[in-house]
Amino acid sequence: MPPCQIDFVIVTPLAEERDAILARLPGHRKLPPAEDDIRVYYAADIPVRFPDGTEARYAITVVPLAKMGHTEAASATGDAVRRWQPRYVVLVGIAGGLAQAGVQLGDVLISDQVADYELQKITAGQPVYRWQVHQADQRLLIAAQNFTARDWEHTAARRPNRRRPQVHFGPLCTGNKVIADDSLTGQFREVWAKLIGVEMEAGGVANAVAQTARTPGFFMIRGVSDLADGRKDSRRVKSWRPYACEIAAAYAIEFLKSGPVPAAEKGAAVEPKPESGARADKPAASLSLPGPVRVQLCQRPGDKWRDLAEYLEIPPHDQAHFERGDEGRSLWTWLDNRRRLAELPAASAAIGRQDLADLLLSGGENRRGALG
């Protein structure tokens, strides 16, 4: 399968983290399996509104991990990057926060760097850590530092207390250990005085990203499910886990909707939609079709959907996300989402399907047999 660039790959280590992300992506779809890739992927588009009011969409692929830890994270991320060639890779899920840094349960952690402690020299005394450090993508980090909206606070999961979640920026330590000992995090803080949390996958994800020919930006967003201490497995602390998954997902998706990076494709940004009652710039009325006609147009384009997609200059990475066997509907939805349906009659005529063009412009009056 030829690679095709998308905007963001979102990596989710646990099933509950995957579910929290997908719940925030209406219309997401599970992609069919590929011969040369064992991973399961979910595709979605995120509508984006930039500060000047222009709009665009980011193409998103979500890749869940088969299990926790560095090794699986590195393997899955490498597969995803090779297949999708994303501009950015974002790791989203839960983590242990550090109370010594003022972090509380249910807060959000944004890493400015991750410090991998796995490479060690074992001596008679304490191990000597040979830190491997990965920096967060600076564009996304600066954008997050200036992301002041609070819409992400609203979650389906109940928050166990009434305190508003806070966002913390700083380094996180990463390794293959489930940490429930604040004496160990105390050792880490001797080196990383501004340490805000610990987790288990960022080292693998960041390492995989760094070892690709077209290096995407790396970023991580975590919700605090415990404080990496002896109370980690208590009933009270465990009650925070569903909320922590959701608050991380909510922050991640709302942050992306704010438009932290430019649209990838030239001309992807569009002017704001007209206010209610304002006149649109395109002749949308010419495509006001009865439901049965729309169904025919979506279900029976034959192989011509590829010609239409090429004529309309739909990016290859978006075409790769079209649902197999239902490409006509996917193409229609893609155009509708970008307010470009009015281009479809002319495109149909240009590829030799005047019958389709006539059907679109006539509003379906002569639809019987037109798509045969």
C-alpha positions in Angstrom: 0.0 0.0 0.0 1.6 3.3 -1.0 2.2 5.7 1.9 0.0 8.8 2.2 0.6 11.8 4.5 -1.9 12.8 7.1 -1.8 15.5 9.7 -1.8 13.7 13.0 -1.4 10.1 14.2 -2.8 9.8 17.7 -1.3 6.9 19.8 -3.5 5.4 22.6 -1.8 2.8 24.8 -5.0 1.4 26.5 -8.5 0.4 25.2 -10.1 2.9 27.6 -7.9 5.7 26.2 -8.7 4.7 22.6 -12.4 4.7 23.5 -12.2 8.2 25.0 -10.5 9.6 21.9 -12.9 7.9 19.5 -15.9 9.3 21.5 -14.6 12.8 20.6 -14.4 12.0 16.9 -17.9 11.8 15.4 -17.9 9.9 12.2 -14.7 8.1 12.8 -14.3 4.8 10.9 -12.3 1.7 11.4 -10.1 1.1 8.4 -9.8 -2.2 6.6 -6.8 -4.4 7.2 -3.7 -4.1 5.0 -1.6 -6.9 3.7 1.7 -5.3 4.8 0.6 -3.8 8.2 -0.8 -5.7 11.2 -2.1 -2.6 13.0 -5.7 -1.6 13.5 -6.4 2.1 12.6 -9.3 4.4 12.9 -9.6 7.5 10.7 -11.4 10.8 11.2 -11.4 14.4 10.3 -11.2 17.2 12.8 -12.8 20.6 11.9 -10.5 23.4 12.7 -11.2 27.1 13.2 -8.1 29.4 13.1 -8.0 32.7 15.1 -8.8 34.7 12.0 -12.0 32.8 11.4 -10.8 30.7 8.5 -11.6 27.0 8.6 -9.9 23.8 7.6 -9.8 20.1 8.6 -7.0 17.9 9.9 -6.8 14.3 8.8 -6.4 12.1 11.8 -5.4 8.4 12.3 -5.7 6.8 15.7 -3.5 3.7 16.4 -4.2 1.7 19.6 -1.4 -0.3 21.1 -1.6 -4.0 21.8 -0.1 -3.6 25.3 1.7 -1.1 27.5 5.4 -0.2 27.5 8.2 1.1 25.3 8.6 -1.9 23.0 5.1 -2.0 21.7 4.8 1.7 21.6 8.0 2.0 19.4 6.9 -0.9 17.1 3.3 0.5 16.6 4.5 4.0 16.1 7.1 3.0 13.6 4.4 1.1 11.6 2.0 4.0 11.7 4.6 6.6 10.7 5.8 4.4 7.7 2.2 3.9 6.5 0.7 7.3 7.0 3.7 9.7 7.0 2.1 12.0 9.6 3.2 15.6 10.2 2.8 15.0 13.9 2.5 12.1 16.4 0.5 12.8 19.6 0.5 10.3 22.5 -2.7 10.6 24.5 -3.6 8.8 27.7 -3.2 8.6 31.5 -0.1 9.0 33.7 1.0 9.3 37.2 1.4 12.9 38.4 3.8 14.2 41.1 2.2 15.8 44.1 5.5 17.4 44.9 5.0 19.5 41.8 1.6 20.6 42.8 -0.1 18.1 40.5 -3.5 16.6 41.6 -5.7 13.8 40.4 -7.6 14.7 37.3 -5.1 17.4 36.1 -3.7 17.5 32.6 0.1 17.0 31.9 1.8 18.4 28.8 5.4 17.3 28.4 8.0 19.8 27.2 10.4 16.9 27.2 10.5 13.2 28.1 13.4 11.7 30.0 13.8 7.9 29.5 15.3 6.2 32.5 15.4 2.6 31.1 19.1 2.7 30.1 20.9 2.1 33.4 24.2 0.9 34.8 23.6 -1.5 37.7 26.1 -1.1 40.6 26.3 -2.3 44.2 24.5 0.8 45.2 21.7 2.6 43.4 21.5 2.2 39.6 23.1 5.0 37.5 20.6 6.3 35.0 21.8 7.1 31.6 19.1 9.5 30.5 17.8 9.6 27.0 15.9 12.9 26.4 13.4 13.7 23.7 12.1 17.2 23.2 8.4 17.9 22.5 7.6 19.6 19.2 8.0 23.3 19.8 5.2 24.5 17.6 2.7 22.4 19.4 4.2 23.2 22.8 4.0 26.9 22.3 0.4 26.6 20.9 -0.6 24.6 24.0 0.9 27.2 26.3 -1.3 29.7 24.7 -4.4 27.6 24.5 -6.7 29.3 26.9 -10.1 27.8 26.0 -11.8 25.7 28.7 -14.3 23.8 26.6 -12.3 20.6 27.2 -13.4 20.6 30.9 -16.8 19.1 29.9 -16.6 15.3 30.0 -19.2 12.4 30.1 -17.3 10.8 33.0 -18.1 12.2 36.4 -15.3 14.1 38.1 -14.9 12.7 41.7 -14.6 16.2 43.2 -15.6 19.8 42.2 -12.1 21.2 41.6 -11.4 22.5 38.1 -8.6 20.5 36.3 -5.4 22.4 36.0 -2.8 22.1 33.1 0.8 21.5 34.0 3.8 21.9 31.6 7.1 20.2 32.3 9.2 17.1 31.9 7.9 13.6 32.4 10.0 10.5 33.1 9.3 7.4 31.0 10.2 3.8 31.3 8.8 0.2 31.4 7.9 0.4 35.1 4.5 0.9 36.8 5.6 3.3 39.5 3.8 3.2 42.9 6.7 4.5 45.0 7.3 8.2 45.7 10.8 7.5 46.9 11.7 6.6 43.3 10.1 9.7 41.8 12.0 11.6 44.5 15.2 10.2 43.0 14.1 11.4 39.6 13.4 14.9 40.9 17.0 15.1 42.1 17.9 15.3 38.4 14.7 16.7 37.0 13.7 19.4 39.5 10.6 20.4 37.5 9.4 16.9 36.9 5.5 16.7 36.8 4.8 13.0 36.1 5.8 9.5 35.0 4.5 7.2 32.3 5.4 4.2 30.2 5.2 4.8 26.4 6.6 8.1 25.5 10.2 6.8 25.2 9.2 4.2 22.7 7.0 6.6 20.7 9.5 9.5 20.7 12.4 7.1 19.7 10.4 5.7 16.8 9.6 9.2 15.6 13.2 10.3 15.8 14.4 7.3 13.7 12.2 8.0 10.6 13.4 9.6 7.4 10.7 12.3 7.5 10.7 13.0 11.2 7.2 14.1 12.4 6.8 16.3 15.5 6.3 14.5 18.8 3.8 15.7 21.5 2.2 14.1 24.5 -0.9 14.9 26.5 -1.8 12.9 29.7 -4.5 12.9 32.3 -3.5 12.2 35.9 -5.1 9.0 37.1 -2.8 8.5 40.2 0.1 10.2 42.0 2.7 7.4 41.5 2.8 6.6 45.2 1.7 3.9 47.6 -2.0 4.9 47.2 -2.0 4.2 43.5 -4.2 1.0 43.9 -6.6 2.3 46.5 -10.3 2.4 45.7 -10.4 6.2 45.9 -7.6 6.7 43.5 -8.9 4.1 41.0 -12.2 6.0 40.9 -10.3 8.8 39.0 -9.2 6.5 36.1 -12.3 7.0 33.8 -12.2 10.7 34.3 -8.5 10.9 33.6 -8.9 9.1 30.3 -11.6 11.4 29.2 -10.0 14.7 30.3 -6.8 13.8 28.4 -8.9 13.0 25.3 -11.1 16.1 25.7 -8.0 18.4 26.0 -6.3 16.8 23.0 -9.2 17.0 20.6 -10.3 20.6 21.6 -6.7 21.7 21.4 -6.4 20.3 17.8 -9.8 22.0 16.9 -8.2 25.3 17.9 -5.8 25.0 14.9 -2.3 24.8 16.5 -0.6 24.2 13.1 -1.3 25.5 9.6 -3.4 23.5 7.3 -1.3 21.0 5.4 -2.6 21.3 1.8 -2.4 24.6 -0.1 -5.7 26.2 -0.1 -7.1 23.9 2.6 -8.4 26.8 4.7 -11.7 28.1 3.6 -13.6 31.3 4.5 -15.9 31.2 7.5 -19.4 30.0 6.8 -21.9 32.8 6.3 -24.0 33.8 9.3 -27.6 32.5 9.5 -29.7 34.2 6.9 -26.6 35.4 4.9 -26.3 34.5 1.3 -23.8 31.7 0.4 -21.3 32.2 -2.3 -22.0 28.9 -4.1 -25.2 27.7 -5.8 -26.1 25.2 -3.2 -29.7 25.1 -4.4 -28.6 23.3 -7.6 -27.7 20.3 -5.4 -30.9 20.1 -3.4 -31.7 16.5 -4.3 -34.3 14.1 -3.0 -33.0 11.5 -0.6 -33.2 8.5 -3.1 -31.2 10.4 -5.6 -28.5 11.2 -3.2 -28.4 7.5 -2.3 -28.0 6.5 -6.0 -25.3 9.1 -6.5 -23.4 7.8 -3.4 -23.8 4.1 -4.1 -23.3 3.8 -7.8 -20.4 5.9 -9.1 -18.6 2.8 -10.3 -14.9 3.2 -10.9 -15.4 6.9 -11.9 -15.0 8.0 -8.2 -11.2 7.8 -8.7 -11.5 10.1 -11.8 -13.7 12.5 -9.9 -11.3 12.5 -6.9 -8.3 13.3 -9.2 -10.2 16.0 -11.1 -11.3 17.6 -7.9 -7.7 17.4 -6.5 -8.7 15.4 -3.4 -5.4 14.7 -1.6 -4.3 11.0 -1.7 -4.2 10.8 2.1 -7.9 11.7 2.2 -8.7 9.2 -0.6 -7.0 6.5 1.4 -9.5 7.2 4.2 -12.5 6.6 1.9 -14.5 3.6 3.1 -13.8 0.7 0.8 -16.9 -0.3 -1.2 -18.6 3.0 -0.4 -16.2 5.5 -2.0 -19.0 7.4 -3.7 -20.5 8.3 -0.3 -17.1 9.1 1.1 -16.4 11.4 -1.8 -19.8 13.2 -1.4 -19.2 13.6 2.3 -15.7 15.0 1.7 -17.0 17.6 -0.7 -20.0 18.4 1.5 -17.8 19.0 4.6 -15.7 21.5 2.6 -18.7 23.2 0.9 -17.6 22.1 -2.5 -20.6 20.0 -3.7 -21.3 22.7 -6.3 -18.2 21.6 -8.2 -19.5 18.1 -8.7 -21.7 18.7 -11.8 -18.8 20.3 -13.8 -16.4 17.6 -12.6 -18.8 14.8 -13.7 -19.1 16.3 -17.2 -15.3 16.8 -17.4 -14.7 13.0 -16.8 -17.3 12.0 -19.4 -20.3 11.4 -17.2 -22.6 14.0 -18.5 -25.5 11.8 -17.3 -24.4 12.4 -13.7 -24.0 16.1 -14.3 -27.5 16.3 -15.8 -28.9 14.4 -12.8 -27.2 16.7 -10.3 -28.3 19.9 -12.1 -31.9 18.7 -12.7 -32.5 17.8 -9.1 -33.2 14.2 -10.0 -36.1 14.7 -12.3 -34.6 12.3 -14.9 -32.9 10.0 -12.5 -34.2 6.6 -13.6 -31.4 4.6 -15.1 -29.0 7.6 -15.1 -26.4 5.8 -13.1 -26.5 2.5 -15.0 
